[in-house]
């Protein structure tokens, strides 16, 4: 009986080690391909929030890290800097809406040198299907309502959903989600407006 238990324990240990080895090997062999896919996906999103005719540089490589409470997290967030003929034309900044209905919502906002939003996309969310997931462009075009807008002292009070007296639509049965995104986009734009020169002069360090 004791020998059988020991034998089974050895078999299980060998099986566990083998499984761990397979997982590690699979990760090693697919790591580069996964990174390439993630980079391609990010490049696609970057070209959606900053039009390709506004830059002649590699947005993915022209990236710096920033850290500020207005970005909804204490983690460093990337800012991609678009240039044309050596002059900055726009930036795309990632930010977090920490107060989504089902958790944090990651967004990216493209902003030109005048503070006008060129485009906004949701990068990651866990919002309720059929309700809060309408922030996703694959579901509805609600996220496009930010394009062409800016944040100024005169219009700051309009940066709310209509239920709160603002200009942005909410979703039937799901006000928390769009409210969180509107707030996050507003704060991201305000951060860029206040720190534009600082961002441009920072080292390109996302890959460090």
N, C-alpha and C positions, 0 to 999 in steps of 0.2 A: 504493500500500500504506500509506504513512505517513498520507496524507489519510484513508484509510478507518479507520485506527486512531484518529485524532483525532476523526473523526466519531462513531465508536462511543463514544468516551470522553465526548464532549459529550452524546450521547443518554443514556448511563448516568447521568451527573451530573444531568441534567434529571429523569430518572425517579426517582433517589434523593431529590432535593429535593421532587418532587411527592408521593412516598410519605410522606416525613417530614411534609409539610404536612397530608396526609389524616389521619395518625395524630394529630397535634397538634389538628386541628380536631375529630376524633371525640372525643378526650379532653375537649376544652373543652365540647362539646355534651352529653356524657353525665355529666360530673363531678357535677352537682347531683343527677341521678337516682340515681347510684351512692351518693352520700352519704346520700340519703334512705333507700335500701334498707338500707344498713349501719346507720343509726340505728334503723330499724324493727326490724331483726333484733336489735340490742342491747337495745332496749326489751322485746322479747319475752322474751329471756333474763333480763333484770333482774326482770321480773315473775314469772319462774319461781323465782328464788332469793330474792326478797323478795315475799311475798304482797301483792297490791294493797290489801287492807284494812289493811295496816300503815303506809300512807303516804298523804298527800294532796298531796305535792309532786311535781315532775317529777324523777325519778331521773336522767335523762340530763343535765339542767342542773345538778343539785346534785352536783357532782363536784370532787374535789381530787386532786392528784398527790402520791404518796409515793415514796420511794426508800430501799430497805433490802435488805441481803443476804438476809434471810429470805424475800424475795419471789422469789428465784431469778434475779435479773438486776440489772444496774447501770443499767437504763433506768427512768425514772419510770413508775410504774404508777397507773392511776386507781382511786379509791375513790368509790363512789356512796353518798350519805348519804340515808337515808330519814327523813322527819320526818312527824309527825302532830300537828296543833294546835300547831305550833311546837316540838315536842319530838322529839329524835332517838329513833328506834325500832330502827333497824338500819343496817348498812352492807353493801355488796357490794364486795368487793375482788378485783381481778385479780392473778394471780400466775403464775409460770412454774415448771414442773417441768423443770429443765434436763437431767435424766438419764433421759429416756425411752429406749426401745430404739432408736427411729429418729430421735431428736432431741428438741428442746424441745416441751413440751406446755403450752399456755396454758389456765388454768382461771379460773373466777370462783366466789367463795364468798360466800353471804349469811349474815350473822351478826347475831343480835339483841343487845340491850344486856346480856344475861346471859351472852354468850359461847356461846350455843347455835347450832349451824349450822341455818339455815333451808333451805338448798338449795345444791347444787354442780353446776356444769356444765363440760364441756370445751368451750372456745371454738375451739381449733385444735390439730391433731396430725397426725403423719405415721406413726402406728403401723401395724403389719402387719395387713392385712385378714384377718379370721377368727381373729386371735390378740389382739394388743394393742388393736385398735380396739373391743374390748368396753367400753372406758371411755366410749364414745360412747352417749348415751341412745337414739339411733336404732338401736343394735345390741342392747344389753342394758340392764337397769335397775340395773346394778352401782353407778353413780354415786349412786344414791339412798340407798345404805347410809350415807352421811355425815349425812343429815338427822336432826336431833334429838340429835346427839352434841356433846360439848364436849371441850376439852383442859384437863386439870387436873394438878396434881402427882401426884394419886392414880392417874390413868388414863393418864398419859403413855406408860408402857411398853406399853400396849395399842395404841398408834397404829403398828401394823405389819401386814403381811399375815400370815396364819396360819402360813405356812411359816417366818416369823421369830419366831413366838411371839405374834403379835398377834391382833386381832379381825376383820380384813378379809380377805375371800376373795381368792385370787389366781386367775389363769386357767391352765388346763391348757396347758403349753408356753409360757407367757408371764407370768413372775413380775416381770420388770423393770419393765414398764409400770405395773401397779397399785401396785407398791412406790414408784415415783417419784411417782405421784399422791397416795398416802396421805401421803407425806412433805411434799409441797408444800401440801396442805390443812392439815395439822398446823401447819406453819410460818406459814401465812397467818393462821390463827386465833390463834396465839400472838402474832403481830405486832399484830393488832387489839386483843387483850386488854391488851397492854403499852402501846399508844399511842392508846387510845380518845379520851381528852380532847384530845390533840394533833391528831388527825385532825379532830375536830369543830370545832376552833378555826382550822383552816387556811382560807385563802381558797379560794373555788370557782374554780379556775384551769385546768380541763381545756381550756377553749376559748381560752386566751390564746395 
